[in-house]
């Protein structure tokens, strides 16, 4: 079944516009992974970078968890994917041997659902403690849209390298 990508509304209020853009980019990421095998999803962008579509999905599950659960809702939740880097931060980019994409996709979808639930009904000006100050839900939405837009660009290039499919 093809991923449904709805364009963001062009004349909506601020909240609907932010929700629309974030959901559009979420769907774009998922569509870039559609129809590929686990091995193809593990294909790195280009040497020396190990960046893959599989790793992007894992990373964005971590990012969703961080901003909408840890920061916004102040939940105490552990990282989904253990760090494999020397500095203790991997942020999900590394795909473990034996990991299946179906599970990673289900985890990402669950984090997206939690993000939607945690932000529903909150005013965009509502703040949460962060980094010794405060961060608003508006800022979190803006950051997440930028995060997804950047990584959807990566995903487009990776997918084009795998099978020639290009464009958003």
N, C-alpha and C positions, 0 to 999 in steps of 0.2 A: 504494500500500500504506500502510495506516494505521500511524502510529508506535505502537509497543508501549510503554505506560506501566505499569510494574509498581509497585504501592504498596510503600513501604519495609516491611521486616519489623517487626512490632510486639513481638516477644519475642526478638530476636537479640542476639548480643554486640555490643560497641561497634563493632568494625570492620565487621561486616555492616550495622549500622544506618547508619553514616556512608556506606559505599559505596551503600547502598540509597537514602538521601536524595539524594545527589549524582546518582546515575543517574536518579532520578525527576525531578529538576529539569532535567537534561539533556534527557530525553525530553519534558518539558513545553515547553521552549523549541522543540524541533524540531516538536512538534505544532502550536504556534502559527503556524508558517510553512507548514504543509502546505496544499496546494491553492491557493496564491496565485501570481500571476504575478510576474515580476521587478519590474514597475512597482508592483504593490501592495506588494511587500516593501520597496520604496524609500519608501513613503508615510510622511511624518513624522507624529509623534504629534500635535502641535499647535504652532502658531507661539508663540514664536519657536524652539522646540526642533527640531533636525533629526533627533532620535532616530527610528530606523526598525527594523523587524524585521531587515532585511538588515544594518544596522549593529550590532545586538545580537549577531548570529551572528559577525560579524567580531571584535567586541570580546571575546566570550567565547573565541574561538580564541586571541586574544592573551593572555588571562588564564590559560587552561589552559597555554599555552606558558611563561608567566612562572613560575607556581608549581610546576608539575610537571617542567618541563625545566630552566629556568635556576636556580631556587632549589633544588628537591629533588635533582635529578640533576646539578646543576652543569654543565649543557651550555652551550656557547657558541653560542647561536643568535640570529640577527637577528630583528628585528620582522618580522612577516608583512606588515603594511600600513604603508606609509610615512606619516609624520606629515604632516598638512596644517594643523596649527594654528600659531598665532603662538608658542606657548610650547614647541613641539617635541614635545608629547604629544597624541596623538589617540586612541591605544589602540584603533584599528580602527573607531571609530564612523562615520567618514566613508566613504561608498561612492563609489568612483571611477567616473567616466563610463565606460560600456562594460563595467563589471564584470558578470559573470553570477553569479546566486545559486547555481547548481549547483556552481560552482568554490568559492565561499565555504563552502558546506555541506560539500563534500568536505574542504576544509582544516580546518574545525572538527572533523569526524569523525576526521580523522587526528590532530589534537591531542588529542582525547579518548582515542583508542587509545594514544597515547604516554603520556598521563597515567596510564592504567590500568596500562600496562606498567611505568612508572617507580615506581609506588607498590605494585605487587604484591609480596608477600613482605616488605615493610618493616614493622617494628614502628611502631605509632602514636607511640611515644615517641622514635623516631629523629629526630635533629635535623640541620639544615643551617645553614651560616652565612647570616645575613641581617641587614643594617642594623647592623653592628657587634656583633651578638649571635648568638643561635641561634633557630631556629624549628622547631617539631616538625611531623611529618606530621599529627598530631591537629589542630594549629592550622590547617594548610593545608586540611585537609578541612572544618573548621568555617567557615573564611573562604570557601571555595568554595561551600559550601551557602548561606551568607548572600548571596554575590554572585549566584548563580543565582536564589535566591528573590526578591531585589530586582528583578532584570531580568525574571523571569517575570511579576511584577506589571506592569512596564512593557509587556511583550509582550502581556499580556491586554488592557490598555487600547488599545494600538495596533491589535490585531486586531479588537477591538470597533468601533473607529472605521472600519476598512476595510470590514467586511461584517456587522457585528452579532454575530459569534460571540463568546461570552463564557464565562467560567468556566474552571477548570483541569480 
